[in-house]
Structures are given as structure tokens and as C-alpha cells.
Amino acid sequence: MSFVWTLAEQHEGRLKAVSYELLGRGRALADKLDTKLASLLIGDGVSEEQLQTLVHHGADEVYAIQDPRLAQFTCETYSNVLVHLIKTYRPSVILAAATSTGRTLMPHVAVRSHAGLTADCTELDIEPGTGHLLQTRPAIGGNIMATIKTPDHRPQMATVRPKSSRPLPADATRAGRVIAVPLDDVLVDERVKARGYRGDAVDFVNLEEADVVVAGGRGMKKAEHFALLQALADALGGAVGATRDAVDRGWVGYPHQVGLSGKTISPRLYIGAGISGAIQHLAGIKTSETIVSINSDPDASLHQVADFGIVGDLFQVLEELQRRLDERRGASGSDAGPPAGTRTPEARA
Ligand SMILES: Cc1cc2nc3c(=O)[nH]c(=O)nc-3n(C[C@H](O)[C@H](O)[C@H](O)COP(=O)(O)OP(=O)(O)OC[C@H]3O[C@@H](n4cnc5c(N)ncnc54)[C@H](O)[C@@H]3O)c2cc1C
């Protein structure tokens, strides 16, 4: 089996985009090490056709361990499967996504494998001469970039922030093997069963995958005003983010929190309204392609890192942005407007 592995992720039988991003990272490492790259899929219901797309995006081999008992992520069973494969094949490098699955599974596997794990890497490279994996991530509140290596233990494991790199373009002519690996019953932890996802779809927010994130901070003043951000996010096809301050005040749920102790996002467009730009928040948005800051304070830190800084009252600015978007969408014949009543003056009272 290959030396460098990436862990593909699926949800209800569909591969997640981050699976391809990881392959881009893994391909570069495998090429430097002059070795093969494998993608591992633990799950259920992913079609052969989809598995082939992992080859198209860079994998030399795809190992698919599929079984109805793996349809939903449970740490114990997934960990049993991965640890078993590690013991059997002894890879040198394993990359997983810094998603809730990766962040739960990889520490568990690292402890059981007596291996190192660097979480939330933004850069990965191979050290010339030694071939060690160089794992770079923000440290000390995002103030420095630390490069970590694991010279004595294998595998070298890292989680990588979703959207921190682009997948390689798909090449349908790439050749690779897709191998179905049967699930050994002894690896299934019968004590733990997934009973489906919690019924909190209302607050489910896939911030890491969103191309546009409209985030709010303490300047939003109260929970109801987050409807303004939701309306703008809906109009732009994006998701709503928040600072820890807004989350701590109970204005939005923790799944919306962006930053050091929340999610790391890399959208094409990030709009921050009423956010000062504390270092812990910036740590989560740094890799955004375009940053727009809306803040009445011209000296706000978020303005300093923004591509576009709008100095002004956020309520006026959001209203104007929404009006122009609605106008433009009206002109282009789209009738899918934001939810009615989200921009009424009462909402801002
Ligand atoms: C260990 C640790 C981890 C942390 N993790 C995170 C994290 O993951 N994410 C995170 O966000 N924070 C995190 N924090 C908290 C962080 O330090 C800041 O306290 C927080 O980000 C500030 O949130 P804020 O920008 O909403 O509020 P503030 O700093 O109070 O900023 C509010 C801004 O709104 C502006 N404003 C007010 N009214 C208006 C208006 N009408 N129009 C326009 N602008 C207006 C103000 O000028 C101000 O700049 C962490 C802190 C610690 C110590």
C-alpha cells in the first residue's frame, strides 16, 4: 500500500469536497517522496463512479471500506478500522480534514498508534534530506506560524483546514486502482451506535464549505439583527458566521463561531459586520480570498486586514448592500429574494 494516505469523507453516500482538497496536498507530498498516494474511504453507499473521481483528482489507489455499519461516523469503530489499517500497512503520512470528523477521529487514532498529530495545518511540505513531514500551523493565538515535525514516530499525521487549498483539476485519463476492503466484524464497536444526526438542522451550518460567509459581531447589538446577515447570506448563496462574543451572548449558536476556538473558513468572500478583528477571530478567516469589513471605527483591526473596508454604521451599510443586491437580482429576473420582513426598521429597533 501507498506511503501517503488521505482520508476521504462522505455524507449519505456522497463524497465531500474536502476529500479532493486533501488529495491535492497529498499528491505534492507523495511526488516529493517519490511514492504512491492512497485515498481511504470509510463509509457506506459511495458509488464506484464517485470513488474513481478520487483517482481523477490525484490518488494512485483508493481503499474503500464500506458497510452499512459505517454509514455514519462513530469515533470508536472508525478508529478501530483506521488503526487496523495503519498496523497492517504502516503508512508514513496520513492527512485528514480538520472537520468535526477529522478533529474527533485523528486524535483518537494518534493516541492509539503512539503517533504525533498536528491539527489545523495550513502548509505541508517534505524536509529535504530526511523526508520528514513539515507541518505548519498558526500558534500562540495566530501570532506566529509554527512548523512541526515528527522525526521519531510513524505515521506522521496532520489535519488540514478545509478550503485552505484547491483540488487538482480532475483528469479522467489518470489511471489508478479502486480496492474494496471488507469490514472485519471485530472492528465494529457494538457499544456505540449512531442514531442519526441530531434534529438541529435549523442550526446546522456548513461554514467550512461555504463560498460566501457573512459574519456578525458584538456590533450587531442583538440576536434579532442576525436576520439581516441571514438575508444577505441568502442573497449571496452563503452562510452566517459570528464572533465568539456574539455566540457567548447567545445571539447565534456555536456552530456559527469563526476563529481560534471556532471554525476556520476560507470562503471566496467574507463580510464581517460589527467585528473588531481580534487576533483570535482573524485566525479563522485569514485564508479568505476577499475580506470586507463593515465597522464604524476606522481603526478597527478588521479594516487593516480587509481588502475592502467600509467605515460606517453597519445597519445602514447592510441595508444598502441588500437593496442593491435585490435591485440587481430584480434586473436579472431572479425572484428568489431574502425572507420577507428581515430588513424592516422594527428589526433594528
Ligand atoms: C482563548 C481565546 C479564544 C478565542 N476564540 C475566539 C474565536 O474563535 N472567535 C472569535 O471571534 N473570538 C474569539 N475570542 C475572543 C476575541 O478575543 C474577541 O473578544 C472577540 O472576537 C470580539 O468579538 P467582536 O468583534 O464581536 O466584539 P468587539 O471586539 O467588541 O467589536 C465590536 C465591533 O463592532 C463595532 N460596532 C459597534 N457598533 C457598530 C455599528 N453600529 N456599525 C458598525 N460597527 C459597529 C465596534 O466598532 C467594534 O469594533 C477568543 C478569545 C480567547 C482569549
The ligand as an SDF file (V2000), in Angstrom:
LIG
                    3D

 53 58  0  0  0  0  0  0  0  0999 V2000
   -8.5290   31.7160   24.0510 C   0  0  0  0  0  0  0  0  0  0  0  0
   -9.4570   32.6220   23.2870 C   0  0  0  0  0  0  0  0  0  0  0  0
  -10.1110   32.1230   22.1810 C   0  0  0  0  0  0  0  0  0  0  0  0
  -10.9570   32.9400   21.4340 C   0  0  0  0  0  0  0  0  0  0  0  0
  -11.5640   32.4280   20.3180 N   0  0  0  0  0  0  0  0  0  0  0  0
  -12.3040   33.2520   19.5500 C   0  0  0  0  0  0  0  0  0  0  0  0
  -12.8870   32.7640   18.3350 C   0  0  0  0  0  0  0  0  0  0  0  0
  -12.7930   31.5910   17.9680 O   0  0  0  0  0  0  0  0  0  0  0  0
  -13.5890   33.6420   17.5970 N   0  0  0  0  0  0  0  0  0  0  0  0
  -13.7700   34.9600   17.9470 C   0  0  0  0  0  0  0  0  0  0  0  0
  -14.4070   35.6970   17.2090 O   0  0  0  0  0  0  0  0  0  0  0  0
  -13.2450   35.4130   19.1030 N   0  0  0  0  0  0  0  0  0  0  0  0
  -12.5380   34.6000   19.9080 C   0  0  0  0  0  0  0  0  0  0  0  0
  -12.0400   35.0820   21.0910 N   0  0  0  0  0  0  0  0  0  0  0  0
  -12.4930   36.4020   21.5570 C   0  0  0  0  0  0  0  0  0  0  0  0
  -11.7840   37.5870   20.9340 C   0  0  0  0  0  0  0  0  0  0  0  0
  -10.6270   37.8620   21.6820 O   0  0  0  0  0  0  0  0  0  0  0  0
  -12.6770   38.8550   20.9100 C   0  0  0  0  0  0  0  0  0  0  0  0
  -13.0980   39.1180   22.2240 O   0  0  0  0  0  0  0  0  0  0  0  0
  -13.9130   38.7310   20.0290 C   0  0  0  0  0  0  0  0  0  0  0  0
  -13.5590   38.2590   18.7490 O   0  0  0  0  0  0  0  0  0  0  0  0
  -14.5500   40.1180   19.8790 C   0  0  0  0  0  0  0  0  0  0  0  0
  -15.7520   39.9760   19.2210 O   0  0  0  0  0  0  0  0  0  0  0  0
  -16.3980   41.1880   18.4370 P   0  0  0  0  0  0  0  0  0  0  0  0
  -15.5110   41.6520   17.3440 O   0  0  0  0  0  0  0  0  0  0  0  0
  -17.7740   40.7430   18.0820 O   0  0  0  0  0  0  0  0  0  0  0  0
  -16.5880   42.3010   19.5510 O   0  0  0  0  0  0  0  0  0  0  0  0
  -15.8190   43.6620   19.8060 P   0  0  0  0  0  0  0  0  0  0  0  0
  -14.3720   43.4630   19.8910 O   0  0  0  0  0  0  0  0  0  0  0  0
  -16.4930   44.3080   20.9660 O   0  0  0  0  0  0  0  0  0  0  0  0
  -16.1020   44.5080   18.4990 O   0  0  0  0  0  0  0  0  0  0  0  0
  -17.3450   45.0240   18.1420 C   0  0  0  0  0  0  0  0  0  0  0  0
  -17.1200   45.9840   16.9700 C   0  0  0  0  0  0  0  0  0  0  0  0
  -18.3610   46.4300   16.4750 O   0  0  0  0  0  0  0  0  0  0  0  0
  -18.1790   47.7610   16.0360 C   0  0  0  0  0  0  0  0  0  0  0  0
  -19.5150   48.3920   16.0110 N   0  0  0  0  0  0  0  0  0  0  0  0
  -20.3440   48.6280   17.0620 C   0  0  0  0  0  0  0  0  0  0  0  0
  -21.4990   49.1900   16.6220 N   0  0  0  0  0  0  0  0  0  0  0  0
  -21.3870   49.3050   15.2840 C   0  0  0  0  0  0  0  0  0  0  0  0
  -22.2430   49.8030   14.2660 C   0  0  0  0  0  0  0  0  0  0  0  0
  -23.4750   50.2600   14.5320 N   0  0  0  0  0  0  0  0  0  0  0  0
  -21.8060   49.8170   12.9910 N   0  0  0  0  0  0  0  0  0  0  0  0
  -20.5680   49.3420   12.6830 C   0  0  0  0  0  0  0  0  0  0  0  0
  -19.7160   48.8350   13.6010 N   0  0  0  0  0  0  0  0  0  0  0  0
  -20.1310   48.8180   14.8850 C   0  0  0  0  0  0  0  0  0  0  0  0
  -17.2390   48.3800   17.0340 C   0  0  0  0  0  0  0  0  0  0  0  0
  -16.5690   49.4990   16.4760 O   0  0  0  0  0  0  0  0  0  0  0  0
  -16.3050   47.2130   17.3290 C   0  0  0  0  0  0  0  0  0  0  0  0
  -15.1480   47.2890   16.5140 O   0  0  0  0  0  0  0  0  0  0  0  0
  -11.1920   34.2830   21.8420 C   0  0  0  0  0  0  0  0  0  0  0  0
  -10.5400   34.7700   22.9630 C   0  0  0  0  0  0  0  0  0  0  0  0
   -9.6870   33.9660   23.6820 C   0  0  0  0  0  0  0  0  0  0  0  0
   -8.9720   34.5280   24.8800 C   0  0  0  0  0  0  0  0  0  0  0  0
  1  2  1  0
  2  3  1  0
  2 52  2  0
  3  4  2  0
  4  5  1  0
  4 50  1  0
  5  6  2  0
  6  7  1  0
  6 13  1  0
  7  8  2  0
  7  9  1  0
  9 10  1  0
 10 11  2  0
 10 12  1  0
 12 13  2  0
 13 14  1  0
 14 15  1  0
 14 50  1  0
 15 16  1  0
 16 17  1  0
 16 18  1  0
 18 19  1  0
 18 20  1  0
 20 21  1  0
 20 22  1  0
 22 23  1  0
 23 24  1  0
 24 25  2  0
 24 26  1  0
 24 27  1  0
 27 28  1  0
 28 29  2  0
 28 30  1  0
 28 31  1  0
 31 32  1  0
 32 33  1  0
 33 34  1  0
 33 48  1  0
 34 35  1  0
 35 36  1  0
 35 46  1  0
 36 37  1  0
 36 45  1  0
 37 38  2  0
 38 39  1  0
 39 40  1  0
 39 45  2  0
 40 41  1  0
 40 42  2  0
 42 43  1  0
 43 44  2  0
 44 45  1  0
 46 47  1  0
 46 48  1  0
 48 49  1  0
 50 51  2  0
 51 52  1  0
 52 53  1  0
M  END
$$$$
